[in-house]
Amino acid sequence: MGRGRLALILAAADDASADAVGRGLRERGCRVVRAGAAELALAGWQHAPDGDGTRVDLPDGTRLDDRDIGVVLNRLDGIDLPQFARAPAEDRDYAVAEFSALLASWLNGLDVPVANPPGGDNAWAASLHPLGWHALAAAHGLATGDFVVASSVRGGACAGLERVGGSAFPRGCDVAGWYRPASVGGAVSWAWVFGEACVGLPAAGRAESCAAFVRALGLGYAALGFVPDGAAWRLVEVAPRPPLDGAHVTARCVDWLEGWL
């Protein structure tokens, strides 16, 4: 890829990680364009996935052309459509679904790395049973921690267990709540994976396994939460859009993204 291609960062306006990574890339002379869901929703779109690709004219006049993009860091967790803020709930939900499909079609059709792609087909998606990534982790030689799948909040948070992911309530179609023993709360140590590279002590000696596991999840980067078990570490959580604003972590992320430009 030519050095002239840009890094596209999709993130909310208050995403400190996107600020840090974008600043790091610019300091190295990389072109960076950042946009949030609101800017994308208000942009002008020419989307032809089977033709000449996509052109997006952002509200500030910036044009995004598929041919100019070298890598995408996607940190959007949801879509906000300000023009539908006062619409009936059913109309708002329909508009969000339609725009989400457009965004997914565009990003999934780019012939460049997209970290991490939108959509619910990844093994970390809330709609899949927790045994999904536990099985993948075991297949890649990573020991996992104990967990409980409870049929209700009463059987999870109300029983003194800790919700994986930080929420006390089931979300989306993950009807069975996914919990772990509360005794590990506050004791989770994190390792960050960027492509083939790992940052963090829990990954020591297991960098290749961690990287292969993240690839199997369909992700370009992720943070893996480990708890100590004697001299070993057990994987208890996967974060597909973790904080990246620690200086060392930011630098490694910038190294990885710069390599695609």
C-alpha positions, 0 to 999 in steps of 0.5 A, a space after each residue: 500500500 502507498 504511504 499516501 493512504 489514510 487511516 480512517 478512525 470511526 469513533 464517538 466524539 468522546 472516545 479518548 482512545 481514538 484521540 490518542 491513536 489519531 494523534 500518534 498516527 499524525 505525529 508519524 506523518 500519517 493521514 488520518 480522518 475521524 468520523 462518528 456515527 452522526 457525521 456518517 449518518 449526515 454524509 452524502 453517500 454513493 455506495 456501489 459495492 459491485 461497481 466503483 466502490 463507495 464515496 462518502 462526503 462528510 458534513 465538513 466537506 471531507 470526501 472518503 473514497 475507498 481507494 484512499 483508505 489504507 486501514 480502518 479502526 472501527 470503535 463504534 458500538 452503536 449508531 446514532 441518527 440525530 435526524 430521527 431523534 424525534 421520530 416514533 420509536 419504530 421509525 427510529 429503529 428501522 432507520 438505525 437498522 437500515 443505516 447499520 446495514 449500509 455501514 456494514 456493507 461498506 466496511 465489509 467490502 473494503 479491500 483493507 484491514 477493518 479493525 474491528 468489523 461491524 456485525 454480529 457474526 463474530 465469536 465475541 458477539 452477545 448473541 452467541 453462547 459463552 461456550 463459543 469463545 471458551 471453546 475457541 480459547 481452549 482450541 488455541 491452548 488458552 486456559 479459561 476461568 470458571 463461569 456460570 450461565 444463569 437464566 435470570 438476574 436473580 440467579 446471577 448478580 443477585 446471587 453474588 456473581 459478577 456479570 462478564 462485560 460489566 453489566 448487571 443485566 442480560 443484553 440483546 438476545 443473550 438471554 442467559 446471563 453470563 457471570 463469573 465468581 465475584 472473587 475475581 473482581 478487580 483482579 483481572 489483568 489485561 493483555 492487548 493483541 494487535 495483529 501478531 503482537 501482544 502487550 501485557 504480562 499475562 500474555 508472556 510466553 503465550 503471544 502466538 496463542 493469544 494472537 491466533 485466538 483473536 484472529 479466530 474471533 474475526 478481530 484485528 485487535 482485542 484485549 484479553 482479561 486474565 486472572 492468576 491461577 497459581 503460576 498460570 493465567 486463565 482467560 475470563 473476558 474478551 473486549 473487542 473495543 478496549 481502551 487504547 489510551 495508555 501510552 505503551 498500548 497506544 504506541 503499539 496500536 499506532 505501530 500496527 496501524 502504520 504498518 498498513 499505510 
